[in-house]
Each structure stands twice: as structure tokens, then as C-alpha cells.
Amino acid sequence: MGHVLGVDGGNTKTVALIAELGGRIVGHGRGGCADISAAPTEAAALAEVARAVDAALSMAGTSRDSLDVSYFCLAGADWPEDYAFLQEALTRSAGPGRVLVGNDALGALRAGSPDGTGVVISCGTGVAVAARNAAGDFWHTGFWAEPLCGVELGRRALRSVYRAELGIDPPTTLTAAVLAAFGKADPEELLRGFEGRHAVKPTPAQLSGLAPLLLDAAAAGDGTALRIVSDHGATLAAYAEAAARRVGLDVTRCRLVLTGGVFRHRSSLLRTAVLKSLGRDAGGDVLGGTHEPAVGALLLALEAQGVRVEGPVLRALESSLPPSELYAT
């Protein structure tokens, strides 16, 4: 029996899923950063993709020769030369089946949209905004977008603590929360630890770890946190509008998928800020991340092989989904 492979590769993790053509997932694997622009080297990024794929193949008890289609949705697939490089490199290491490459936003969109059309805002460690129309035209922000989502929300939380200490901004409950998170006594000690002569800059994981604290503070009514969240939602909405325009969609009417770890926070304030800026309500074609982006990549692989993902195929896939721990960050 033939198989298909779907891979979602981001800055934090890479997840590979293998399914039979009937939809049942038979293997999964995980690796690290797959972004050729963010990893230490391009070879290092490709090695993490291979690690995830090899683990999935091992669990499935099969080899690359059984893969009819492999669909790689990868952060770092932004410019035409990126696609050419990844296509050549991944084809070289694959079996005889077809190899397809897309940006990671494509997998996120397909995971949330029943037919893979619409606009997606994926807000996790970083941001991915993209749009796809019924003709298959696809556009994503890539390097057009400014820093947004987890890491940037963390940076803004830090900056608000420093500004409040100087009296530039009002006092904020973020001060106590951020100091506790880093085990520091006061904002000056915090700043020196990150910016002093022997300082160690905060890691992306540390910064994105502040995003839930920021959202908690906003939910509790902290004015500074509320302002940051509102501004962030408006900026995300502006990029969603830009993506929709690029493929001829009306962002106020098309499917809108809001996915990623930041949107999964118990507070809906960021989601509400995005919808308010777009002039939309939370119903109808506003969708959450029905599945993880890796499942979206797998759905794209099945469809590329001519499989109709409905009825028994969809039920087989959904009944064999890997445990949620596979996607934890």
C-alpha cells in the first residue's frame, strides 16, 4: 500500500506524519528548527527535517520508496530561490515519489479551512499570514511582515517594564510577572542581565514565554497590556488584509483561520482585537485551528495524490491522530 508524507517545519519544531492512502496515520516523528534562514546552517535545518521524517518512517515500518507524495510546508520557504533550493535538496533525499514544497502558512491554512481557501493568521513563536483563493493562487507575508506574535509580544512586555520603571509609561502588573519569570529583584537588575557587559540576551523561547503573562495581564484589565494586545491585533489584521488583496479575496467575507499557540491562550482578547480591526464577528467563516499544521500538510499530500479527503478517509485520519504531546513546545 502506498503512503503520503506531510511535514510542518517551523522555527521551534518539525513534525512529520505518514498516512496510508485510506487516511490512517501510521507514523509520526519530530525534529527541531527547519527554517533554513533561522537554523545555524541550511544543512542543520535539513537534518532536522530528515530526523523527523526518519522517525515517522521507522514508526510506520516503511521506507521512502513507499511514499507516493511528500508535502513539505516549511518556514523559510519564502523567496523563489528558497523554493528551488528546498525542492532540489528534498528531492535528492527522497524516494521515487513526488516532492512538493510550500510555506508553513499553507499547511496551517489547510489545517483550519475545509477546502484550503481563505486567509490564515498563525500566531505562535513567530507569525505566518497567508491567503489562498479557489484557483490555488497563494501568497504569504514571509519577510514582508514585521516581527509579531510570541517573541515580539515578549519583547514588548519587557519594554513596558523598563518604560514603567522610568515613569515614561504608567505602572503595570507586568513588572511583577516578568521579574518573577526571570527571578530578578527589580527592572534594573533585569535590564543589566540582558544588556550589560557580560549579559546573555533572552532566547526566543524565553521571550515567547512572556506572551501568556502579557495576555493574562490584559485579561485582568492591565492598561499597558491591553494596549499592547490591541495594537498587535490591529497589525495582524492589516497583514491579513494585505494577503487577501494579493489573491483577490475580500477579508471581511472569506474564510479566516486564526491558529497558533498564542491564539490558543484562554483569553480571547487578541482574537477579538483582530476581528474588530477587520470588522468581523466571531461566527460563520471565522475558524480556529481545527488540526495542527502538520495535519494540514498531510491533507495537502493526500489531495496531491488524488485522494478525496472526506467521509471514510477523514474519519480514518481523525481517529488515528498522534497524541497532543507531539506538538508541545
N, C-alpha and C positions, 0 to 999 in steps of 0.2 A: 504494500500500500504506500502511495506517495504521501509526502508531508509538505507543510509550508512552515516557514520561519518568520516570525515578526520580532524586531528588535527596536526598543526605545533606548536611545543613548543620550544622557544628559551630562551636566557638569558634576553632579553628585553621584549618580549611579547609572549602570546599564543593565537592562533586563531583557532577556531573550526568552521567547516562548515558541514551542514547536507543537503543531497540531496535525492530526490526520485530516484528510480532505473532508471527512464527515463532521469535522468541527471539534472533536475531542482533543483537549490539550494533553499531551503525553510527556512533555519535558519542559523544564524551566531552569534558567541559570542567571547568575548575577555577576556583574563586574563593576569597575569603578568609572572614572571620568572618560567619556567617549568623545569629548569635544576636541577636535584637532587644533582649535585655536586656544584652548584653555589648559590642555594637558601639557606636561613638561616637554613632550615631543609628539610629533604625529605618530611615530611608531608606538609610543606609550599608549596613545588613545586607541589605536587599532588593536593593541594587545589586550586591552580591557574588553573590547568588543568580542575578540576571539575567546577570551576567558568565559564570558557569559554564554556564547554560542556552544563552546565545547561542553560546558556543564549541562546545558539543555540537551545536547545530543547524547551525552552519557546517560542522563536520566531516561531519555526516550529509547535508549538501546538501539540507536541507529547512527547513520553516518551522513556526511554532506551529500553523498551520492543519491540519497533518497529525497532530497529537498527539491521539489518542483519549482518553488518560488521562495526567494528570501527577500524580505522587505525591511530595509534599514531606515528608521526615522531618527536622525541624529542631529543633536546640537552641533553647530559648526558647519553644517551644510547650508551655507549662506550665499556665496558667490558662485558663478558658473565654474570657476576653476576649482572650487571646493568639491562640487558635484563630480567633476571629471576625475579629480584625484581619488575621491572615495569610491567612485564606480570602478575605476581601474584596480585599486588596491583590494577591494572586497571581492571583485570578480576573480582576481588572481587566487584568492584563498578559498573560494567557494567550490562546490561541486559543479556538475553539469547543468544545474537548473538556472533559471533566470534570476538575476540580481537587480533589485530596484532600490534607489536611494531617494529619500526625501528628508526634509527638515523635521525636527522632532515635533514642531507645532502641527504638522499634518497628522501624525498619529494621535495627538491629543484631540484634534478636531474630530477625527473619525471615531474615537472612543466615546465622544459625547453626542454626536449627531447621527441620527438613524441612517442618513444617506451620505454622510461625509461632506455635506454642503453647509455653508453658513460662515460665521465668524467665531473664532476661539480666542479667549484670553486665558493663557495658562500662567498662573502666578504661583511660583514655587520659590526655590533659591534664587532664580532669575526669572525673566519674563519671556514669553513667546506669544506673539499676537499674529494671527493669520486669518486669511479668508479664502474660500473656495466656492466657485459657482457650479451650476449644474453641468456646464460644458467641461468641467475639470480644470479650469484656469485657477491657479493657486498663487498667492502672494503672501509673504511673511515679512515681518519687520526686520529680522536679522540685525545687522549692525546699524540700521536706521534708528532703532529705539534707544532712548537714553536708559541709564541704569534704573531698574524698577523692581519691585517685589521684595522677596525676603531679605537679601543682602542690603539693598538700598533702604528699606524700612528700618533695618538695624542701624545703618549709618545715620539716618535722620533721628532716630531715638537717641543715639549718642550725642549728636549735635545739640539736640534740645536740652540735654542735661548740662552741657557746657554753657549754652546760652542762658539758661535759667540761673546758673551759678554766678554769672557775670551781671545778672539783672537786666539783660537785653530782652529776655522773654519772661513771662510770669513763672512763678514756681510751678513745678509739675510733679505728679506722683511717679513719673518715670524715673526720677532721680533715685529714689529708694529702691525701686525694682531693678534698675540697671546696676547700681552699686552692689546689691545683693547677688546679682547674677555673676559678677566678676570678683566678688569677695573683696571689694575696696571700701575704704573708710569714708572717702569724700571724692568729689569730682576732680580735684587737682591730682590726687593720687591715681585716679583712673586715667586721666589725660597723660600724666607722666609715664604710666605703664605702657601706653600705646605710642606716644610721640617723643619720649625722652631720648637721651643719647644712647642708652642701652635698651631701648624699647623693642618690643615684639608686636608687630601690627596684629590687630584682631583678624582671625581667619574668617573666610566666608561662612563656615558653619557657626562660628560664634556670633557673627553679625545677624545671620538669618534666625538664630535662636532668640534674638531680641524681638522679632516680629510678633510672636504671640503675646509678649509682655506689652507691646505697644497696643495691640488690639484689645487686650484685657483692660488697659488703662482707658482707652477710648470708650469701651462698653460701660465703664464705671463713671463716665462723664468728665474725664480729664480734658480740659480745653485744648492743651497743646497736642495731645494725642488725637483728639477729634479733628483738629485742623490738618494734621499730617495725613490722616486716613482720607479725609475728604479731598484734599489736593491730589493724593495718589490715585483715588478713584477717577477723578476728572481727567488726569493724564492718561490713565489706562483707556478710558473711554475715547479720548482723542485719537489714540493709535488704532483702536478698533474701527473708528470711523474712517481713518486713512486706509486701513487694509480693505474695508468693504468697498471703498471708492475704486481701488485698484482693479477689482474684478467685477465692477458694475452691480454690486449689491446695495440694497438700502438697509443700513444697520439698524434702523428703527423697526424693521419688519421681518428681516431674515432670522434664521436660527442663530442664537447666541449661546455659546458654550462657555461657562465660567468654571475653570478647573484648576487644579494645583493645590498644594498644601496650605497656602495662605488663605484661599477661599474656603478650605475645609475647617477653618477655625470656628469655634462655637458662636462667635459674634458674626453677624451678617452685615456689619457696618460698611466694610469695603465693598462688598457686593452691592449694597444699597446705593453707595456713592457712585459706582459705575453706572447702574441703571438710571439713577436720577440724571446724570450728565447726558445719557443717551436718550432721555425722555421715554423710557420704557418702564413697564411694571414687571413684577416677578413671575408672571404667569405665561401661559402659551408656549412660545418657542424659546423661552429662556431656560436653558438646560444646565444641569450640573455635570460633573464628570461621571457619566454612567459607569464607565470602566476606566481602568488605568490606561495610560497612553500605550503601554506595550501591547495591550489587547487591541487597541486601535491599529497598531502596526500589523498585528496578526490578521485582523479583519481585512486590511488592505491586501495582504498577501493572498488570502483566500479568494478575494474578489478578482485579483490579478490572474488567478488560476481558473477563473470562470465559475467559481462556486457561488451560488446564491445564499447569502447569509441570512437565512430566515427559517422559521419552523424548526424541524429536527436539528439542523446544523447549529442554529443559535442556541437551542436548548442543550445540545451536547457540549458546546463551548462553555456556556454559563454554568453547567453542572460540574465542570472539571477545572474551574479557575484555581490557580495556585493560592496558597494562604497569603493573607494580607502582609505578613511579616516579610515577604519577598520584596515589597516596595518600601519598607520603612527606611527613613533617613534620620 
